[in-house]
Amino acid sequence: MRTDAYVEGLLREVAPQVLGVLVRRHGQFDACEDAVQEALLAAAVQWPREGVPDNPRAWLITVADRRMIDLWRSERARRNREARLAAETSPEESIVPGPGADAPDPDRDDTLTLLFLCCHPALSAPSRVALTLRAVGGLTTAQIADAFLVPEATMAQRISRAKQRIKAAGGRFDVAESAGSTQAVLHVLYLVFNEGYTASSGPDLQRTELTGEAIRLTRTVHRLRPDDGEVAGLLALMLLTDARRAARTGPGGALVPLAEQDRARWDRDAIREGVDLVTDGLTWGPPGPYLLQAAIAAVHAEAVRPQDTDWPQILALYRLLDHLAPNPMVTLNRSVATAMVHGPQAGLDLLDTLAADPRTADHHRVWAVRAHLLDLAGDRAAAREAYRTAARRTTSLPEQRYLDARARRDDDG
């Protein structure tokens, strides 16, 4: 007999695949999600007691599809009654089109199609993230709201509006033929991972439910798109970054910067998998932005000690990344690499180019990097003020405590 925990994990894994099949066939996101939820509820009750079927996904598709057919029949009957009363037409003249003629294929994995639909171009980035976590990740609305520190009602409205926008856009999106559709999905997964790895606000530095979900979903995309270098690059980037998770916090959840982390606590299995993905990806052709970021993370991961880090290689990779995908945060990171290779003043000079950029001029990370480079340059007074400015501008309590502590340390020094 399978345990409830096993059944719960299995249902979470196959639920987006089932939803993808129904959305492909029926095209009604809300109705399909309701049908899948009913099928999942039936499975949660029956499977622990009666046993898991040989093909769980096919079982769920059948139950959910029957629910959709019942819905169609009910809708058809209602419209037929209205038509007879309004126009006294025959039932045949007013029959509502039913489900698609093609039966759902239980062996086809529609998870990627569902991911693309959740990342529909009609949606904003926050709506894409929320809908992806709800429909594909299987997180409840309450869990998503908690992760992003908003009321559950607010998140429910955001998800509902996203579904309505998809419906207004036709309920379907031929993502397989759309240029940039994969990139949209990867961007959403990247946002989910980053929010989980360094929470933008709140008392916790990390939210492992988000990083874990981002990695799981990116693995799914990689399984479906094994020859896409950027998919492999994003998965590698997540694995190599998340490998440091256990060493990023000290007692009481205090932030531990990269140079001070106990590297014996890094996840070597995740690092090996990430490095292998980067190595394979670099043989496929010119690297994209995610693969380049993963290559940088791999260089950091392979350094046994901080002083063993190959900073010239990291700087070269950042230069290539800045050329390929210019971005203020890339310039910010490149300034650190520049300081490690050419000295802190060179890094500060590059950092000054961000002062005129309204996207980053007041960003706490710019001030934190400035403080670090001023520290390296020996200007303790200026570093102290920069740390304090950065602390005031972050909404993450662990980062704030760390930055305040650095300011006090410079003051004591």
KOLLO-151640 format. One record per residue (C-alpha): residue in one letter; x, y, z; residue number from 1. Coordinates in pm, 1 decimal. Example, Ala and Ser with C-alpha at 12.3 -4.5 7.8 and 13.67 -1.06 7.14 Angstrom:
// residues 2
[node "A"; [1230.0; -450.0; 780.0]; 1]
[node "S"; [1367.0; -106.0; 714.0]; 2]
END
This chain:
// residues 413
[node "M"; [0.0; 0.0; 0.0]; 1]
[node "R"; [140.4; 339.3; -100.0]; 2]
[node "T"; [168.2; 605.2; 170.1]; 3]
[node "D"; [-23.4; 931.5; 163.7]; 4]
[node "A"; [309.0; 1116.1; 123.9]; 5]
[node "Y"; [395.6; 910.4; -184.7]; 6]
[node "V"; [54.6; 976.9; -338.5]; 7]
[node "E"; [81.4; 1348.9; -261.0]; 8]
[node "G"; [420.4; 1371.2; -432.6]; 9]
[node "L"; [298.1; 1174.7; -733.8]; 10]
[node "L"; [-10.5; 1390.0; -773.5]; 11]
[node "R"; [197.0; 1707.5; -759.7]; 12]
[node "E"; [426.9; 1574.2; -1030.0]; 13]
[node "V"; [158.0; 1468.4; -1277.6]; 14]
[node "A"; [-103.0; 1740.0; -1210.6]; 15]
[node "P"; [45.4; 1997.3; -1453.8]; 16]
[node "Q"; [73.4; 1729.1; -1722.1]; 17]
[node "V"; [-294.8; 1645.7; -1681.2]; 18]
[node "L"; [-393.0; 2012.4; -1685.4]; 19]
[node "G"; [-186.3; 2062.4; -1999.4]; 20]
[node "V"; [-372.9; 1783.5; -2179.0]; 21]
[node "L"; [-711.8; 1926.3; -2087.3]; 22]
[node "V"; [-619.8; 2284.4; -2176.3]; 23]
[node "R"; [-488.3; 2167.1; -2513.9]; 24]
[node "R"; [-811.0; 1981.4; -2580.4]; 25]
[node "H"; [-1076.1; 2209.3; -2431.5]; 26]
[node "G"; [-908.4; 2550.0; -2413.8]; 27]
[node "Q"; [-1092.1; 2667.7; -2100.6]; 28]
[node "F"; [-827.8; 2732.5; -1837.3]; 29]
[node "D"; [-1056.1; 2785.2; -1537.7]; 30]
[node "A"; [-1289.3; 2495.6; -1616.9]; 31]
[node "C"; [-997.8; 2264.5; -1689.7]; 32]
[node "E"; [-827.2; 2354.6; -1363.0]; 33]
[node "D"; [-1150.0; 2282.3; -1171.7]; 34]
[node "A"; [-1182.2; 1946.1; -1345.3]; 35]
[node "V"; [-824.4; 1853.2; -1263.1]; 36]
[node "Q"; [-872.3; 1954.8; -900.0]; 37]
[node "E"; [-1173.4; 1724.2; -876.6]; 38]
[node "A"; [-970.8; 1440.0; -1028.1]; 39]
[node "L"; [-686.0; 1503.5; -784.5]; 40]
[node "L"; [-928.1; 1500.4; -492.5]; 41]
[node "A"; [-1071.3; 1167.6; -608.3]; 42]
[node "A"; [-721.1; 1023.9; -642.3]; 43]
[node "A"; [-614.2; 1150.1; -299.8]; 44]
[node "V"; [-908.9; 965.4; -148.1]; 45]
[node "Q"; [-898.6; 644.3; -354.2]; 46]
[node "W"; [-532.7; 572.1; -423.4]; 47]
[node "P"; [-405.5; 534.5; -65.9]; 48]
[node "R"; [-695.5; 296.9; 1.3]; 49]
[node "E"; [-727.5; 106.8; -328.7]; 50]
[node "G"; [-377.2; 136.8; -469.7]; 51]
[node "V"; [-212.3; 358.3; -731.1]; 52]
[node "P"; [-318.3; 267.3; -1087.8]; 53]
[node "D"; [-58.6; 139.9; -1334.4]; 54]
[node "N"; [-80.7; 465.0; -1531.8]; 55]
[node "P"; [-163.5; 742.3; -1282.5]; 56]
[node "R"; [-159.9; 1019.2; -1540.0]; 57]
[node "A"; [-398.2; 836.0; -1773.8]; 58]
[node "W"; [-630.6; 771.1; -1479.2]; 59]
[node "L"; [-636.6; 1139.3; -1388.6]; 60]
[node "I"; [-683.5; 1247.2; -1749.6]; 61]
[node "T"; [-980.9; 1013.1; -1785.5]; 62]
[node "V"; [-1149.3; 1133.8; -1467.0]; 63]
[node "A"; [-1084.2; 1501.7; -1541.8]; 64]
[node "D"; [-1192.3; 1465.6; -1903.6]; 65]
[node "R"; [-1518.7; 1305.0; -1795.7]; 66]
[node "R"; [-1576.0; 1604.0; -1570.0]; 67]
[node "M"; [-1523.4; 1836.5; -1865.3]; 68]
[node "I"; [-1760.8; 1629.4; -2081.0]; 69]
[node "D"; [-2024.3; 1648.0; -1807.8]; 70]
[node "L"; [-1973.0; 2024.1; -1802.6]; 71]
[node "W"; [-2014.7; 2045.6; -2179.5]; 72]
[node "R"; [-2331.2; 1834.5; -2165.1]; 73]
[node "S"; [-2475.6; 2048.3; -1888.5]; 74]
[node "E"; [-2394.9; 2365.8; -2080.2]; 75]
[node "R"; [-2538.5; 2219.9; -2399.3]; 76]
[node "A"; [-2861.9; 2122.4; -2225.2]; 77]
[node "R"; [-2895.9; 2467.4; -2072.9]; 78]
[node "R"; [-2843.5; 2641.5; -2404.8]; 79]
[node "N"; [-3079.8; 2405.9; -2580.4]; 80]
[node "R"; [-3351.3; 2487.6; -2329.2]; 81]
[node "E"; [-3288.8; 2860.4; -2373.7]; 82]
[node "A"; [-3292.5; 2826.1; -2750.1]; 83]
[node "R"; [-3622.6; 2635.1; -2750.1]; 84]
[node "L"; [-3782.8; 2897.9; -2531.0]; 85]
[node "A"; [-3641.8; 3192.2; -2729.4]; 86]
[node "A"; [-3678.0; 3075.0; -3088.4]; 87]
[node "E"; [-3856.9; 2742.6; -3077.7]; 88]
[node "T"; [-3576.8; 2591.8; -3281.4]; 89]
[node "S"; [-3493.1; 2224.0; -3285.0]; 90]
[node "P"; [-3233.1; 2099.2; -3036.5]; 91]
[node "E"; [-2999.6; 2007.2; -3319.3]; 92]
[node "E"; [-2978.6; 2367.7; -3438.1]; 93]
[node "S"; [-2850.2; 2499.6; -3109.3]; 94]
[node "I"; [-2612.4; 2232.7; -2989.9]; 95]
[node "V"; [-2299.2; 2380.9; -2845.0]; 96]
[node "P"; [-1975.2; 2238.7; -2988.6]; 97]
[node "G"; [-1841.9; 1977.3; -2754.7]; 98]
[node "P"; [-1488.0; 1871.0; -2674.1]; 99]
[node "G"; [-1234.3; 1840.0; -2952.4]; 100]
[node "A"; [-1259.7; 1540.8; -3178.1]; 101]
[node "D"; [-915.7; 1415.1; -3092.2]; 102]
[node "A"; [-896.9; 1207.3; -2777.3]; 103]
[node "P"; [-629.3; 1315.5; -2530.3]; 104]
[node "D"; [-305.6; 1123.4; -2564.1]; 105]
[node "P"; [-205.1; 999.5; -2217.9]; 106]
[node "D"; [154.7; 947.5; -2334.5]; 107]
[node "R"; [204.2; 1307.1; -2447.2]; 108]
[node "D"; [352.6; 1544.3; -2190.0]; 109]
[node "D"; [187.0; 1884.0; -2217.1]; 110]
[node "T"; [371.4; 2041.6; -1925.6]; 111]
[node "L"; [574.8; 2262.7; -2156.4]; 112]
[node "T"; [262.3; 2377.3; -2340.6]; 113]
[node "L"; [105.2; 2465.5; -2006.8]; 114]
[node "L"; [418.4; 2655.6; -1903.9]; 115]
[node "F"; [403.1; 2852.8; -2227.4]; 116]
[node "L"; [36.3; 2930.8; -2171.3]; 117]
[node "C"; [110.8; 3057.5; -1818.7]; 118]
[node "C"; [377.8; 3281.6; -1972.9]; 119]
[node "H"; [139.0; 3420.1; -2235.1]; 120]
[node "P"; [260.0; 3752.9; -2380.3]; 121]
[node "A"; [-65.7; 3917.4; -2269.7]; 122]
[node "L"; [39.0; 3876.0; -1905.1]; 123]
[node "S"; [267.3; 4091.3; -1692.6]; 124]
[node "A"; [578.2; 3935.1; -1539.0]; 125]
[node "P"; [426.7; 3913.3; -1185.8]; 126]
[node "S"; [113.5; 3749.2; -1328.1]; 127]
[node "R"; [321.6; 3499.3; -1522.8]; 128]
[node "V"; [511.5; 3404.5; -1208.8]; 129]
[node "A"; [195.7; 3365.7; -999.9]; 130]
[node "L"; [6.8; 3163.4; -1260.4]; 131]
[node "T"; [306.3; 2938.0; -1327.0]; 132]
[node "L"; [345.5; 2857.0; -958.8]; 133]
[node "R"; [-28.5; 2793.1; -926.1]; 134]
[node "A"; [-100.2; 2591.1; -1240.4]; 135]
[node "V"; [231.1; 2420.7; -1307.8]; 136]
[node "G"; [399.5; 2424.8; -969.9]; 137]
[node "G"; [93.9; 2309.9; -782.0]; 138]
[node "L"; [139.8; 2564.9; -502.1]; 139]
[node "T"; [-175.9; 2689.4; -337.0]; 140]
[node "T"; [-274.3; 3051.8; -364.4]; 141]
[node "A"; [-198.4; 3090.9; 5.4]; 142]
[node "Q"; [154.2; 2949.2; -40.4]; 143]
[node "I"; [228.0; 3183.6; -330.8]; 144]
[node "A"; [92.1; 3481.9; -139.2]; 145]
[node "D"; [306.2; 3391.6; 159.9]; 146]
[node "A"; [618.4; 3358.8; -55.8]; 147]
[node "F"; [570.0; 3706.4; -201.3]; 148]
[node "L"; [445.6; 3861.0; 124.3]; 149]
[node "V"; [109.6; 3977.5; -6.4]; 150]
[node "P"; [-240.7; 3900.8; 124.3]; 151]
[node "E"; [-397.6; 3582.5; -9.4]; 152]
[node "A"; [-689.4; 3782.5; -152.1]; 153]
[node "T"; [-448.0; 4000.2; -348.5]; 154]
[node "M"; [-272.9; 3698.8; -496.6]; 155]
[node "A"; [-606.5; 3532.1; -575.7]; 156]
[node "Q"; [-712.4; 3843.8; -769.7]; 157]
[node "R"; [-381.5; 3846.8; -957.0]; 158]
[node "I"; [-419.5; 3483.2; -1060.3]; 159]
[node "S"; [-784.5; 3532.4; -1153.6]; 160]
[node "R"; [-701.2; 3834.5; -1369.8]; 161]
[node "A"; [-425.4; 3636.9; -1540.5]; 162]
[node "K"; [-671.6; 3361.4; -1631.5]; 163]
[node "Q"; [-919.7; 3616.6; -1762.0]; 164]
[node "R"; [-652.5; 3777.3; -1979.3]; 165]
[node "I"; [-567.0; 3438.7; -2128.3]; 166]
[node "K"; [-935.9; 3375.3; -2192.2]; 167]
[node "A"; [-974.7; 3716.7; -2355.3]; 168]
[node "A"; [-675.6; 3639.2; -2576.7]; 169]
[node "G"; [-851.6; 3330.1; -2706.0]; 170]
[node "G"; [-763.5; 3077.6; -2439.1]; 171]
[node "R"; [-490.4; 2929.7; -2652.7]; 172]
[node "F"; [-141.8; 3026.7; -2761.0]; 173]
[node "D"; [53.0; 2840.1; -3028.6]; 174]
[node "V"; [371.8; 2853.1; -2831.2]; 175]
[node "A"; [551.5; 2595.0; -3039.6]; 176]
[node "E"; [557.7; 2840.1; -3329.4]; 177]
[node "S"; [616.8; 3156.2; -3129.1]; 178]
[node "A"; [962.7; 3308.2; -3132.2]; 179]
[node "G"; [1080.6; 3384.5; -2783.5]; 180]
[node "S"; [824.6; 3164.6; -2607.5]; 181]
[node "T"; [1090.7; 2945.4; -2450.2]; 182]
[node "Q"; [1278.6; 3256.8; -2341.3]; 183]
[node "A"; [965.6; 3386.8; -2168.5]; 184]
[node "V"; [932.9; 3062.2; -1973.1]; 185]
[node "L"; [1299.2; 3064.8; -1874.4]; 186]
[node "H"; [1272.5; 3425.4; -1759.1]; 187]
[node "V"; [978.9; 3342.1; -1531.8]; 188]
[node "L"; [1161.5; 3043.3; -1383.1]; 189]
[node "Y"; [1469.9; 3262.5; -1334.4]; 190]
[node "L"; [1258.5; 3519.0; -1146.8]; 191]
[node "V"; [1105.7; 3249.1; -927.9]; 192]
[node "F"; [1448.5; 3108.8; -841.1]; 193]
[node "N"; [1600.8; 3448.3; -763.6]; 194]
[node "E"; [1313.7; 3544.7; -535.2]; 195]
[node "G"; [1357.3; 3216.3; -350.8]; 196]
[node "Y"; [1736.4; 3236.1; -329.1]; 197]
[node "T"; [1750.2; 3594.4; -200.0]; 198]
[node "A"; [1405.9; 3708.8; -91.1]; 199]
[node "S"; [1347.0; 4070.0; -186.8]; 200]
[node "S"; [1183.3; 4144.1; 147.5]; 201]
[node "G"; [1088.8; 3991.9; 478.0]; 202]
[node "P"; [1264.7; 3816.8; 766.3]; 203]
[node "D"; [1415.6; 3523.1; 574.8]; 204]
[node "L"; [1709.7; 3529.9; 337.8]; 205]
[node "Q"; [1591.7; 3227.0; 140.2]; 206]
[node "R"; [1260.8; 3064.2; 50.2]; 207]
[node "T"; [1346.0; 2707.4; -37.1]; 208]
[node "E"; [994.8; 2625.5; -160.9]; 209]
[node "L"; [1051.7; 2870.1; -448.4]; 210]
[node "T"; [1407.3; 2764.1; -535.2]; 211]
[node "G"; [1305.4; 2398.7; -521.7]; 212]
[node "E"; [1005.0; 2458.5; -745.1]; 213]
[node "A"; [1209.1; 2660.0; -994.1]; 214]
[node "I"; [1467.2; 2381.4; -1019.1]; 215]
[node "R"; [1198.5; 2113.8; -1055.4]; 216]
[node "L"; [1019.5; 2302.5; -1332.9]; 217]
[node "T"; [1344.4; 2382.9; -1513.1]; 218]
[node "R"; [1434.7; 2012.6; -1501.9]; 219]
[node "T"; [1101.4; 1945.1; -1669.3]; 220]
[node "V"; [1173.8; 2195.3; -1945.6]; 221]
[node "H"; [1522.7; 2048.5; -1988.2]; 222]
[node "R"; [1377.0; 1698.5; -2018.8]; 223]
[node "L"; [1143.4; 1824.1; -2291.1]; 224]
[node "R"; [1407.2; 2042.9; -2459.2]; 225]
[node "P"; [1733.0; 1851.2; -2400.5]; 226]
[node "D"; [1915.8; 2016.5; -2692.5]; 227]
[node "D"; [1845.0; 2376.0; -2590.4]; 228]
[node "G"; [2166.9; 2526.6; -2454.4]; 229]
[node "E"; [1990.7; 2806.6; -2266.7]; 230]
[node "V"; [1759.9; 2561.5; -2089.0]; 231]
[node "A"; [2064.1; 2359.3; -1984.6]; 232]
[node "G"; [2238.7; 2681.1; -1886.3]; 233]
[node "L"; [1954.8; 2796.3; -1662.1]; 234]
[node "L"; [1931.3; 2457.6; -1492.2]; 235]
[node "A"; [2308.5; 2458.0; -1438.3]; 236]
[node "L"; [2296.9; 2813.3; -1301.0]; 237]
[node "M"; [2026.8; 2717.4; -1052.4]; 238]
[node "L"; [2206.6; 2402.0; -939.1]; 239]
[node "L"; [2544.6; 2572.7; -898.7]; 240]
[node "T"; [2391.8; 2865.4; -712.4]; 241]
[node "D"; [2166.9; 2655.7; -490.5]; 242]
[node "A"; [2462.9; 2428.9; -407.4]; 243]
[node "R"; [2584.3; 2705.6; -174.1]; 244]
[node "R"; [2254.6; 2730.6; 14.6]; 245]
[node "A"; [2360.1; 2552.9; 334.1]; 246]
[node "A"; [2666.1; 2776.0; 372.8]; 247]
[node "R"; [2492.5; 3109.3; 302.9]; 248]
[node "T"; [2351.1; 3154.7; 650.4]; 249]
[node "G"; [2502.0; 3132.9; 995.1]; 250]
[node "P"; [2347.8; 3122.6; 1343.0]; 251]
[node "G"; [2008.9; 3291.7; 1353.6]; 252]
[node "G"; [1989.0; 3308.7; 974.5]; 253]
[node "A"; [2266.7; 3566.8; 940.6]; 254]
[node "L"; [2394.1; 3618.3; 586.8]; 255]
[node "V"; [2740.5; 3475.2; 512.0]; 256]
[node "P"; [2903.2; 3627.3; 199.3]; 257]
[node "L"; [3062.5; 3403.9; -63.6]; 258]
[node "A"; [3422.0; 3473.2; 40.8]; 259]
[node "E"; [3348.8; 3370.6; 401.9]; 260]
[node "Q"; [3142.1; 3057.5; 338.3]; 261]
[node "D"; [3247.7; 2711.7; 457.1]; 262]
[node "R"; [3290.5; 2546.7; 118.2]; 263]
[node "A"; [3285.5; 2202.1; 274.6]; 264]
[node "R"; [2913.2; 2259.6; 319.6]; 265]
[node "W"; [2853.5; 2315.5; -51.0]; 266]
[node "D"; [2652.5; 2044.4; -227.3]; 267]
[node "R"; [2914.7; 1867.9; -438.9]; 268]
[node "D"; [2661.1; 1650.0; -622.4]; 269]
[node "A"; [2474.2; 1957.6; -741.7]; 270]
[node "I"; [2803.6; 2120.6; -840.7]; 271]
[node "R"; [2910.2; 1818.0; -1044.5]; 272]
[node "E"; [2576.0; 1808.9; -1224.6]; 273]
[node "G"; [2590.1; 2181.2; -1291.2]; 274]
[node "V"; [2947.2; 2172.6; -1420.9]; 275]
[node "D"; [2860.8; 1879.7; -1650.2]; 276]
[node "L"; [2565.6; 2074.7; -1792.0]; 277]
[node "V"; [2786.5; 2378.5; -1855.5]; 278]
[node "T"; [3057.9; 2167.7; -2016.9]; 279]
[node "D"; [2808.4; 1997.6; -2247.7]; 280]
[node "G"; [2627.2; 2322.9; -2323.7]; 281]
[node "L"; [2944.1; 2501.1; -2430.6]; 282]
[node "T"; [3004.0; 2236.7; -2696.9]; 283]
[node "W"; [2669.3; 2296.1; -2869.1]; 284]
[node "G"; [2740.5; 2640.2; -3009.4]; 285]
[node "P"; [2770.3; 3006.2; -2906.6]; 286]
[node "P"; [2657.1; 3039.7; -2543.7]; 287]
[node "G"; [2358.4; 3245.9; -2441.6]; 288]
[node "P"; [2320.2; 3462.1; -2128.4]; 289]
[node "Y"; [2207.1; 3182.5; -1895.6]; 290]
[node "L"; [2487.9; 2951.7; -2001.5]; 291]
[node "L"; [2742.6; 3230.0; -1952.1]; 292]
[node "Q"; [2609.3; 3300.1; -1602.5]; 293]
[node "A"; [2627.8; 2928.2; -1530.1]; 294]
[node "A"; [2989.0; 2920.9; -1650.8]; 295]
[node "I"; [3071.3; 3202.7; -1407.5]; 296]
[node "A"; [2901.0; 3012.9; -1125.8]; 297]
[node "A"; [3099.5; 2701.9; -1221.9]; 298]
[node "V"; [3430.0; 2887.9; -1190.8]; 299]
[node "H"; [3331.9; 2999.1; -840.4]; 300]
[node "A"; [3214.3; 2647.4; -748.9]; 301]
[node "E"; [3537.6; 2480.3; -858.9]; 302]
[node "A"; [3756.8; 2702.6; -640.0]; 303]
[node "V"; [3849.2; 2506.8; -327.1]; 304]
[node "R"; [3938.3; 2831.0; -144.6]; 305]
[node "P"; [3835.2; 3191.1; -216.8]; 306]
[node "Q"; [4194.1; 3276.8; -312.7]; 307]
[node "D"; [4187.3; 2998.4; -573.0]; 308]
[node "T"; [3910.4; 3171.7; -770.8]; 309]
[node "D"; [4007.8; 3233.8; -1133.5]; 310]
[node "W"; [3905.2; 3599.2; -1141.6]; 311]
[node "P"; [4057.9; 3672.6; -1485.9]; 312]
[node "Q"; [3836.3; 3400.6; -1635.4]; 313]
[node "I"; [3531.7; 3535.3; -1451.8]; 314]
[node "L"; [3606.7; 3886.9; -1576.0]; 315]
[node "A"; [3637.1; 3761.3; -1934.2]; 316]
[node "L"; [3301.5; 3583.9; -1902.9]; 317]
[node "Y"; [3136.3; 3896.6; -1760.6]; 318]
[node "R"; [3271.7; 4104.5; -2046.9]; 319]
[node "L"; [3121.3; 3858.5; -2292.9]; 320]
[node "L"; [2793.6; 3856.9; -2101.2]; 321]
[node "D"; [2785.4; 4238.2; -2091.1]; 322]
[node "H"; [2837.1; 4243.8; -2467.0]; 323]
[node "L"; [2571.4; 3978.3; -2532.2]; 324]
[node "A"; [2305.9; 4093.6; -2284.4]; 325]
[node "P"; [2384.1; 4440.8; -2143.2]; 326]
[node "N"; [2223.8; 4484.1; -1803.8]; 327]
[node "P"; [2298.3; 4703.1; -1501.0]; 328]
[node "M"; [2330.1; 4398.5; -1275.0]; 329]
[node "V"; [2582.9; 4243.9; -1512.3]; 330]
[node "T"; [2783.9; 4567.0; -1495.9]; 331]
[node "L"; [2752.7; 4559.5; -1117.9]; 332]
[node "N"; [2898.1; 4209.3; -1096.4]; 333]
[node "R"; [3158.4; 4290.1; -1357.4]; 334]
[node "S"; [3280.3; 4578.6; -1140.2]; 335]
[node "V"; [3360.7; 4329.6; -862.5]; 336]
[node "A"; [3550.0; 4103.8; -1101.9]; 337]
[node "T"; [3733.5; 4408.0; -1239.8]; 338]
[node "A"; [3836.7; 4507.4; -886.8]; 339]
[node "M"; [3967.9; 4156.9; -816.6]; 340]
[node "V"; [4180.9; 4162.7; -1132.5]; 341]
[node "H"; [4280.6; 4526.5; -1177.0]; 342]
[node "G"; [4234.3; 4670.7; -828.5]; 343]
[node "P"; [3945.7; 4830.9; -636.2]; 344]
[node "Q"; [3972.8; 5172.6; -801.3]; 345]
[node "A"; [3917.5; 5017.5; -1145.8]; 346]
[node "G"; [3608.3; 4847.1; -1007.3]; 347]
[node "L"; [3482.1; 5172.8; -855.9]; 348]
[node "D"; [3533.6; 5353.5; -1186.9]; 349]
[node "L"; [3316.7; 5096.6; -1364.5]; 350]
[node "L"; [3059.7; 5113.2; -1085.4]; 351]
[node "D"; [3033.5; 5489.3; -1131.9]; 352]
[node "T"; [2884.8; 5429.3; -1478.7]; 353]
[node "L"; [2569.4; 5303.8; -1303.6]; 354]
[node "A"; [2519.6; 5630.8; -1115.0]; 355]
[node "A"; [2329.8; 5785.8; -1405.7]; 356]
[node "D"; [2108.3; 5481.2; -1458.9]; 357]
[node "P"; [1774.0; 5542.3; -1279.1]; 358]
[node "R"; [1717.4; 5165.3; -1254.0]; 359]
[node "T"; [2016.9; 5119.0; -1026.2]; 360]
[node "A"; [2132.1; 5456.5; -892.3]; 361]
[node "D"; [1956.8; 5400.0; -559.3]; 362]
[node "H"; [1958.1; 5019.6; -555.4]; 363]
[node "H"; [2088.1; 4876.9; -229.5]; 364]
[node "R"; [2313.0; 4626.1; -406.8]; 365]
[node "V"; [2496.0; 4904.4; -590.1]; 366]
[node "W"; [2566.1; 5069.6; -257.3]; 367]
[node "A"; [2667.5; 4738.1; -100.5]; 368]
[node "V"; [2917.6; 4671.7; -380.2]; 369]
[node "R"; [3047.2; 5027.6; -354.2]; 370]
[node "A"; [3101.4; 4976.1; 18.4]; 371]
[node "H"; [3287.2; 4648.9; -45.3]; 372]
[node "L"; [3516.8; 4805.9; -304.1]; 373]
[node "L"; [3583.1; 5108.2; -81.9]; 374]
[node "D"; [3673.9; 4862.7; 193.0]; 375]
[node "L"; [3921.5; 4693.4; -40.9]; 376]
[node "A"; [4064.3; 5035.2; -128.7]; 377]
[node "G"; [4118.7; 5111.6; 241.2]; 378]
[node "D"; [3870.4; 5400.6; 259.2]; 379]
[node "R"; [3696.9; 5282.9; 576.1]; 380]
[node "A"; [3499.4; 5601.7; 642.8]; 381]
[node "A"; [3342.9; 5608.3; 294.7]; 382]
[node "A"; [3282.4; 5231.6; 311.4]; 383]
[node "R"; [3100.7; 5269.6; 642.7]; 384]
[node "E"; [2864.1; 5533.5; 501.8]; 385]
[node "A"; [2800.5; 5323.0; 190.1]; 386]
[node "Y"; [2716.1; 5017.3; 402.1]; 387]
[node "R"; [2471.5; 5224.5; 604.9]; 388]
[node "T"; [2309.0; 5361.7; 290.5]; 389]
[node "A"; [2272.6; 5010.0; 150.8]; 390]
[node "A"; [2120.5; 4890.1; 478.8]; 391]
[node "R"; [1859.8; 5166.6; 469.0]; 392]
[node "R"; [1758.0; 5081.6; 114.6]; 393]
[node "T"; [1707.3; 4707.0; 141.4]; 394]
[node "T"; [1379.2; 4552.5; 253.1]; 395]
[node "S"; [1542.1; 4218.4; 334.2]; 396]
[node "L"; [1602.8; 4193.6; 708.0]; 397]
[node "P"; [1898.0; 3947.4; 684.2]; 398]
[node "E"; [2072.0; 4171.8; 430.2]; 399]
[node "Q"; [1999.4; 4475.6; 644.0]; 400]
[node "R"; [2149.5; 4312.2; 952.4]; 401]
[node "Y"; [2457.9; 4205.1; 757.3]; 402]
[node "L"; [2514.8; 4551.9; 609.9]; 403]
[node "D"; [2468.1; 4720.8; 946.6]; 404]
[node "A"; [2715.7; 4476.8; 1099.7]; 405]
[node "R"; [2972.4; 4558.6; 829.2]; 406]
[node "A"; [2926.2; 4929.5; 897.4]; 407]
[node "R"; [2986.7; 4874.1; 1267.7]; 408]
[node "R"; [3291.6; 4659.7; 1195.4]; 409]
[node "D"; [3442.8; 4935.4; 985.2]; 410]
[node "D"; [3356.4; 5182.1; 1260.8]; 411]
[node "D"; [3536.5; 4965.9; 1517.3]; 412]
[node "G"; [3829.6; 4919.9; 1282.8]; 413]
END
